Amino acid sequence: MGNKQKKIKERRKKELSKSEKIEKALEQEKEFQKQEIKFLLLGTGESGKSTFIKQLELIYKTGFDNEKRELYRRTIQKNLILHTKHLIHGTEILGTKIKNETKKLTKGFLEIDETKPLTLELSERISKIWEDNGIKKVFRSRSTLQIPDSASYYLNDIKRIMKVKYQPTDKDILYCRIPTTGIVKVQFKVNDFVWTIVDVGGQRSERRKWIHQFDDVSVLIYVVALSEYDQKLYEDETINRMHESLETFDNTANNSYFLRTSCILIFNKMDLFEEKIQKVDPRTCFRDYRGGLNAEKAKKFVSEKFKNLGQNKKRKVKMFFTTATITRNMTKIFNRMEQFIIQESSKKL
């Protein structure tokens, strides 16, 4: 009889212990949910969303490990071949003259398999092609040819990139673009909060996946490449990129899921925008713009168009202007974002 009661007591003790563990786990989960902020990071292709994520890794995590750096090393060297192909193709499209020596170097280049390792011999060939003034002229017309702005960054530094012990720097990685496909979910500890960032591809084919990420979103972040007002979509060269971005933001921000969701607009690529506006009038994109080649007027004009689409009686839209590849800029942005989020959260208590 005594043994039976003893066994019953031990079983109850185990059950109580198990129950306490479950309750503790539920409390921890509840506490985590209080501190967790779920962001949905959106924007059209090449707006700079991936750079946004990389900066969070640099500032709030340990940065990039050797495995990631090796991945970026291979991507950067592959992109050097692709960039050169685009530039050579650009000379044909624009009818740009290049030196006879350069023509010899470009012969058969378009057939090169960029998935294979970049050899020293091929890198020297690329370097000589890049030196041609005609090739440089094509690069200056890159907005009409789907050539990335970062191409010159790598082509100018190809000798460093081709060193045997080359390992990409943080800056190299920030400039390197690997298009987001599918859904990327990452978490960062930011002071007293856990930021859960859901990043989905910005290309048209990827946007249909956005709808599945709307549940429990605390903040909508929409990234706009301010410099792309004179560029066309990669997928459809009849559509202006800024027009597409405005339409996409309108459809997203005014979706029934987001009408009460805090909204942050990040206007990226300010450096390229300020460089471009010295030569290209925003009227190429907006017929109602009258500010001329004035960066401040153009910045205000474009940002107000986005703000007016997203702001309503139930929520305000917070705007930031930055160059996402500059870490010190993004550190300030993240600090100000956190302040905004705390203010918005306190209103809902």
Salt bridges, closest charged atoms under 4 A:
GLU46 OE2 - ARG241 NH2 3.63
GLU57 OE1 - LYS68 NZ 2.73
GLU70 OE2 - ARG73 NH2 2.68
GLU70 OE2 - ARG74 NH1 3.36
GLU92 OE1 - HIS89 ND1 3.46
GLU114 OE1 - LYS85 NZ 2.74
ASP149 OD1 - ARG142 NE 2.66
ASP157 OD2 - ARG160 NE 2.67
ASP170 OD1 - ARG69 NH2 2.81
ASP172 OD1 - ARG160 NH2 2.88
ASP199 OD1 - LYS49 NZ 2.73
GLU206 OE1 - LYS209 NZ 2.80
GLU228 OE2 - ARG241 NH1 2.92
GLU228 OE2 - LYS269 NZ 3.55
ASP230 OD1 - LYS276 NZ 2.62
ASP236 OD2 - ARG204 NH1 3.89
GLU244 OE2 - ARG204 NE 2.89
GLU244 OE2 - ARG207 NH1 2.66
GLU275 OE2 - ARG142 NH2 4.00
ASP288 OD2 - LYS305 NZ 3.25
GLU296 OE2 - LYS299 NZ 3.57
GLU344 OE2 - LYS347 NZ 3.09
